[in-house]
Amino acid sequence: MTTRRLLAAALAASALLAPAACGADRDATSVTLVAYDSFPTKADNPLVRALAEFTRDTKITVRIVTAGDTGTMVTKAKLTAGNPEGDVMWGVDNTFLSAAQDARIFTGDPVPVDTGDVCVNDDLRYFTAHHLTPPATLDDLIKPAYRDLLVVQNPSTSSPGLAFLLATIARYGESGWQDYWKALRANGVKVVDSWDAAYDEAFSGSGGGDRPLVVSYGTSPPAEVIYSDPPRTVAVTGVLADTCFHQIEYAGVLRGTRHADAARRLMDFLVGERFQRELPLTMFVYPVNPEVALPAEFTKFGVKPDRPLSVDPATIQAKRETWQDEWATAVLR
């Protein structure tokens, strides 16, 4: 789906939320935005500064509450559906969207807010130092040369973990993906609960771990360049484009909010140009608003595969929990 079609869908779905706001508390002075743990909360972050401008212009204060990785966040929201801990939720992606919709956690349909690709990343310095050619494909990851080098996330608790599982299902099909994961297990794959535990703790490229292969994003290289200390002009993290799974993130008004009108106004702001232009260099995702120009670092170092792997959303909805259970049996038991 093109960015223009994504934005059109976002604006149309946002408009559909207006009837629900008719009986809302129009005098609400604050709304709570529920997001995953990596969503910024510090006042000096550009996204938080943009939300401060929203508050200045509307007199609606935005309180940010983080609720774990995407899978954990959705699970919590399912338990409180109809009596939510916030008013708007950010960051439910297409891998967990069906779970959110099944539980009716949103008022109306959520809207797309950004896109990206979950891909295996490699620590280029490790492979250079060990005179080893980095893997290029999913097939390569089960070769003896890469034993004990890969860390992935649990697909029941982590959005990128589920995306990577879906990538293997898309590549190997219903008849082959479990055998592939058994081969990964035999080759020493490490499983952790979240992206933070994988990238910040286990991945050697971030400086803290001993695994030079990690499930992360196609935009990890520009993030590494921008946040490097001392500054770098070249990326030291690579992307295995053959492993990428396309991801779309959504935001929506939570069912049961007492401030639906204010929540809808925040939703309009989240897909607007002012907020969207901060996404590339803060969240390292692609904005859905076509008016936003990508920064040079993003286009130079990011990897956007021409043909990322994908699974039909209806199929994910029908089989997600079965696949997660089967994965646990194949990998954890």
Secondary structure, DSSP 8 states (H G I E B T S, - for coil): --HHHHHHHHHHHHHHTGGGGTTS-TT--EEEEEE-TTS--STTSHHHHHHHHHHHHH--EEEEEE-SSHHHHHHHHHHTTTS-SSSEEEEEETTTHHHHHHTT-BSS--EEEEEEEEEEEEEHHHHHHTT-----STGGGGSGGGTT-EEEE-TTT-HHHHHHHHHHHHHH-TTTHHHHHHHHHHTT-EEESSHHIIIIIIBGGGTS-SBSEEEEETTHHHHHHHT-SS--SS-SEEEEEEEEEEEEEEEEEBTT-S-HHHHHHHHHHHTSHHHHTTSTTTT--EES-TT----HHHHHH----SS-B---HHHHHHHHHHHHHHHHHHHT-
